[in-house]
Amino acid sequence: MAERLIVIGGDAAGMAAASQARRRRARADLEIVAFERGHFTSYSACGIPYWISGVVPERDQLVARDPTTFRESFDIEVRLRHEVTGIDLDRREVVARDLDGGREVREGFDTLMYAAGAVPIKPDWARGTIAGVFGVQTLDDGAALRAWLDGEPRPRRAVVVGGGYIGVEMAESLIQRGLSVTLLEQADQPVSTVDPEMGELVAEAMRGVGIQIRTGLPVTGLAERDGRIAAVQTAEGPVPADVVVLGLGVRPNVGLAESAGLPLGPSGAIRVDRRMRVPGVPGVWAAGDCVESLHRVSGLPVHVPLGTHANKQGRVAGINIGGGYATFPGVIGTAVTKVCELEVGRTGLRERDAAAAGFEFVSVVAESTSRAGYFPGARTMHVKLIAERPSGRLLGAQIVGRSEAAKRIDALAVALWNGMTVDEMTALDLGYAPPYAPVWDPVLIAARKAVDALAG
Ligand SMILES: Cc1cc2nc3c(=O)[nH]c(=O)nc-3n(C[C@H](O)[C@H](O)[C@H](O)COP(=O)(O)OP(=O)(O)OC[C@H]3O[C@@H](n4cnc5c(N)ncnc54)[C@H](O)[C@@H]3O)c2cc1C
């Protein structure tokens, strides 16, 4: 008789695992059933801001594989609109609720893949049911927001609460749709994934495209009129709004896991080993936004909810479930985003992370240009490096600039991953031609500046 794999969560991590397991084990050997509480499988949440703005015209362009494809091409059964409500490890069963039919179903498993992702952080004031207030965690959330923006009366004033990268991307997409946009951030600056001076460059660019930014301003509540959002309340008074988007960050979706007794780590996410097994719970695997990862620079367990990790971790789990051998080596926190023309890249530790991890370090910011200074379209680029003192080992890097800035972080990520020193980096054989870089690439200029700082 075939073994049975149950997958909880039908997006990046869950379906990557299911597909990889299927590649290695045929239907006669392994039956695969995936439960997804939403309407979609294998969708790009990362693409939601670009569908909201209209850059990506059709919602279904964000769906890589639908349930029919999974059934017909992979022999994987997907139960959409089924929310798993319980895991019984002793009986090796999950309990799920059919959200449309109202029925409860129980399914046995030999192997369980937990890939329930993350849930948006919602303070008490955001928990009500005022129409016009949205998170953007899933494609269903995105679809609800898009329907509101396209509906009548047509919203004109948007407030985005929270200036993380999702809040920033949503502010961009709403301004591109022609709304007036205010971004409210409790901290002193948006984009706290980079250090303050780099975040200020991002804030400047956001103001430059017409986004109003109000920092150091905690939200205290929401005001409604006739059941529709009317304003966001702050300590400095109400900010009028016809639509509110919450971008307050996420936490790992571990409610079910915790109730079943799966171990959580210090970050609050599920603990897993290098092969994505849940330690001490045979036959149970987890991956994606619900798990914690090893940070390869600080050596600490961290929760870094990014699609790039969810896909890789899901693949690793699936290879192992399928009888192969694969490991996930950890993360260094590389991420890129943009606000209109301005691009932002970051990898490794910020100054505050380096200090918290106990490193002695120097940091430098080098200003140069994206192309040879004389070449049309050359734009200013800021590269920040943080290097351990005295070894010179790179600990972190951030880039803010226009035209080809963001993906330059990849060269720095590879250097960081491989433990290079800034001195070694000054000799890196990076590509040069005037349309692409000055003869000294901004990355090399920053490395030279860091070497000087270490000597000083
Ligand atoms: C707006 C936005 C932009 C982003 N941009 C980027 C980016 O540019 N780059 C990047 O690397 N990452 C980005 N991310 C993050 C990325 O989308 C996530 O890291 C990735 O989707 C995580 O995949 P996952 O499979 O772990 O979780 P999810 O994609 O959250 O999938 C989990 C699934 O589980 C389902 N589920 C949860 N609980 C249950 C249950 N009890 N029963 C059944 N189903 C359940 C959910 O409905 C969901 O579909 C972005 C995220 C958002 C929201």
The ligand as an SDF file (V2000), in Angstrom:
LIG
                    3D

 53 58  0  0  0  0  0  0  0  0999 V2000
    3.3160   41.4070   -0.5020 C   0  0  0  0  0  0  0  0  0  0  0  0
    4.4710   40.4650   -0.3420 C   0  0  0  0  0  0  0  0  0  0  0  0
    5.6450   40.6720   -1.0590 C   0  0  0  0  0  0  0  0  0  0  0  0
    6.7200   39.8080   -0.9110 C   0  0  0  0  0  0  0  0  0  0  0  0
    7.8540   40.0110   -1.6390 N   0  0  0  0  0  0  0  0  0  0  0  0
    8.9000   39.1580   -1.5200 C   0  0  0  0  0  0  0  0  0  0  0  0
   10.0640   39.3090   -2.3000 C   0  0  0  0  0  0  0  0  0  0  0  0
   10.1530   40.2380   -3.1270 O   0  0  0  0  0  0  0  0  0  0  0  0
   11.0880   38.4250   -2.1380 N   0  0  0  0  0  0  0  0  0  0  0  0
   11.0070   37.3820   -1.2460 C   0  0  0  0  0  0  0  0  0  0  0  0
   11.9540   36.5830   -1.1490 O   0  0  0  0  0  0  0  0  0  0  0  0
    9.8960   37.1930   -0.4940 N   0  0  0  0  0  0  0  0  0  0  0  0
    8.8530   38.0510   -0.6150 C   0  0  0  0  0  0  0  0  0  0  0  0
    7.7130   37.8620    0.1230 N   0  0  0  0  0  0  0  0  0  0  0  0
    7.6590   36.7460    1.0860 C   0  0  0  0  0  0  0  0  0  0  0  0
    7.2260   35.4500    0.4020 C   0  0  0  0  0  0  0  0  0  0  0  0
    6.0360   35.6500   -0.2950 O   0  0  0  0  0  0  0  0  0  0  0  0
    7.0490   34.3940    1.4740 C   0  0  0  0  0  0  0  0  0  0  0  0
    8.2580   34.2500    2.1480 O   0  0  0  0  0  0  0  0  0  0  0  0
    6.6510   33.0520    0.8760 C   0  0  0  0  0  0  0  0  0  0  0  0
    5.4110   33.1360    0.2350 O   0  0  0  0  0  0  0  0  0  0  0  0
    6.5790   32.0120    1.9800 C   0  0  0  0  0  0  0  0  0  0  0  0
    6.1460   30.8110    1.4570 O   0  0  0  0  0  0  0  0  0  0  0  0
    5.4720   29.7390    2.4080 P   0  0  0  0  0  0  0  0  0  0  0  0
    5.0540   28.6180    1.5140 O   0  0  0  0  0  0  0  0  0  0  0  0
    6.3520   29.4600    3.5580 O   0  0  0  0  0  0  0  0  0  0  0  0
    4.2110   30.4810    3.0320 O   0  0  0  0  0  0  0  0  0  0  0  0
    2.9600   31.1440    2.3110 P   0  0  0  0  0  0  0  0  0  0  0  0
    3.2980   31.6450    0.9660 O   0  0  0  0  0  0  0  0  0  0  0  0
    2.3910   32.0970    3.3150 O   0  0  0  0  0  0  0  0  0  0  0  0
    1.9820   29.9170    2.1530 O   0  0  0  0  0  0  0  0  0  0  0  0
    1.3840   29.3020    3.2260 C   0  0  0  0  0  0  0  0  0  0  0  0
    0.0430   28.8270    2.7610 C   0  0  0  0  0  0  0  0  0  0  0  0
   -0.5100   28.0410    3.8030 O   0  0  0  0  0  0  0  0  0  0  0  0
   -1.9060   28.2720    3.8360 C   0  0  0  0  0  0  0  0  0  0  0  0
   -2.3330   27.8990    5.1840 N   0  0  0  0  0  0  0  0  0  0  0  0
   -1.9690   28.4650    6.3530 C   0  0  0  0  0  0  0  0  0  0  0  0
   -2.5330   27.8250    7.3870 N   0  0  0  0  0  0  0  0  0  0  0  0
   -3.2620   26.8200    6.8500 C   0  0  0  0  0  0  0  0  0  0  0  0
   -4.0710   25.8110    7.4070 C   0  0  0  0  0  0  0  0  0  0  0  0
   -4.2500   25.7020    8.7160 N   0  0  0  0  0  0  0  0  0  0  0  0
   -4.6920   24.9390    6.5500 N   0  0  0  0  0  0  0  0  0  0  0  0
   -4.5180   25.0480    5.2020 C   0  0  0  0  0  0  0  0  0  0  0  0
   -3.7740   25.9960    4.6330 N   0  0  0  0  0  0  0  0  0  0  0  0
   -3.1350   26.8590    5.4430 C   0  0  0  0  0  0  0  0  0  0  0  0
   -2.0450   29.7480    3.5170 C   0  0  0  0  0  0  0  0  0  0  0  0
   -3.3150   30.0570    2.9980 O   0  0  0  0  0  0  0  0  0  0  0  0
   -0.9290   29.9570    2.4980 C   0  0  0  0  0  0  0  0  0  0  0  0
   -1.3900   29.8750    1.1580 O   0  0  0  0  0  0  0  0  0  0  0  0
    6.6100   38.7040   -0.0190 C   0  0  0  0  0  0  0  0  0  0  0  0
    5.4360   38.5040    0.7210 C   0  0  0  0  0  0  0  0  0  0  0  0
    4.3830   39.3600    0.5580 C   0  0  0  0  0  0  0  0  0  0  0  0
    3.1240   39.1150    1.3470 C   0  0  0  0  0  0  0  0  0  0  0  0
  1  2  1  0
  2  3  1  0
  2 52  2  0
  3  4  2  0
  4  5  1  0
  4 50  1  0
  5  6  2  0
  6  7  1  0
  6 13  1  0
  7  8  2  0
  7  9  1  0
  9 10  1  0
 10 11  2  0
 10 12  1  0
 12 13  2  0
 13 14  1  0
 14 15  1  0
 14 50  1  0
 15 16  1  0
 16 17  1  0
 16 18  1  0
 18 19  1  0
 18 20  1  0
 20 21  1  0
 20 22  1  0
 22 23  1  0
 23 24  1  0
 24 25  2  0
 24 26  1  0
 24 27  1  0
 27 28  1  0
 28 29  2  0
 28 30  1  0
 28 31  1  0
 31 32  1  0
 32 33  1  0
 33 34  1  0
 33 48  1  0
 34 35  1  0
 35 36  1  0
 35 46  1  0
 36 37  1  0
 36 45  1  0
 37 38  2  0
 38 39  1  0
 39 40  1  0
 39 45  2  0
 40 41  1  0
 40 42  2  0
 42 43  1  0
 43 44  2  0
 44 45  1  0
 46 47  1  0
 46 48  1  0
 48 49  1  0
 50 51  2  0
 51 52  1  0
 52 53  1  0
M  END
$$$$
